[in-house]
């Protein structure tokens, strides 16, 4: 890097000029293998985003984040406020996943999976390219007097942006309040759902503002995860990096003796959605979208030079000149990631439709009955974690144990509601061997076993 460029580097923000005004980023549309992979991934991502609220498992949505009621649904399993410990464990696992993933793979999530990047680069930016042309054409047209055609094109673009933002807003709310409630807001009279209507309009305007105007500022300034990179990355983290050993010194004509492979074409900067120069090293604004890799590879082919002058690599790998390899550190951390993900998956998948607690009724001791049995009084509190009303009954695993329900009995559990009932556990006195016995009680929905709970039975034996 020349002395003048070293002096300028980091003295100004990549999207702010010397007067403090914003430099609007007119990024060129990337072309290349990695951009194509990102496009395919975005198809899957968008399809899942718009369909998952409508997918149901046992009456529950696949994913829902009902913040107003403190309920969360993952893979059809409902987590209520009573599941605080399990939910807290899941959050700890999630945070560890973020830390370990970033230590190994840097900001890969931001460039390939983050909703902001997916929607901005793969939907809104592509619509902009289609309506207004590539980045250079947009920059030229915006810099001169606007014509009627340009006004029409921009009007059409912003109308399309608003329509897509409206669709995203509705889907976003479906993840929070559920599709049933969303349909009520849409179909019922407006006066019955003023709050819901305001929420839809509010989020529509938020998404429209973000994707039409705020754009890369979300990644470089607003997003806390982006800011977290500075303390999580180290010299072994895999990032989008420029091989300065091979590329320097730069020479456009390639005539100077000892010139590097970088021809200083500036394509890596022109395609960057945050307008940085990756040749200056790892930077906070880099979201690892790999647009610069595709652009550089294209130019290397044109000048008959090897590809991957810009590539995925760690700082130590660039300095040593060695090819990328999975070190023991990366393998160990990746193994931890897999274990954490499997553990979280097991916790979610093994969640039962009924969550119950069985306790002996306080102040009630054992009772000796005329038929030669001994009974204990129990109370069960059970929650149906699905959205459907389901049949319910209790059955003891041991055939010598009888259950006698008293008072108001439950035959059906209403969806997503807590219910309770009281029952006796009766055992023939001749079958009791210890003063304290532990009996298994099955909770069934029809003939389907949902879960098994244990009841502590006390006698005077």
Protein Blocks (a to p, Z undefined) as FASTA:
>chain_A
ZZklmmmgopacfkbcfkopacdddddddedjklmmmmmmmmmmmmmmmmmmmpceehia
fbdcdfknopaceehiacdfklmmmmmmmmmmmmmmmmmmmmmnommlmmmmgmklmmmm
mmmmmmmmmmnopfklmmmmmmmccdfklmmmmmmmmmmmmmmmmmmmmmmmmmmnopkl
mmmmmmmcfklmmmlmmmmmmmmmmmmmmmmmnmmmmmmmmmmmlmmmmmmpcfkbccdd
ddfklmpccdfklmaghiafblolommmmmpmnlpafknopcfklgolommmmmmmmmmm
mnopaehkbccddfklmmnopacdddfklmmmmmmmmmmmmmmmmmmmmpcfbdcddddd
ehiacdddfkopacdddddddddfbfbdcddddddfblkbccddehjddfbdcehiacdd
dddddddfklpmbfbdcddddddehjacfbdcddddddfZZ
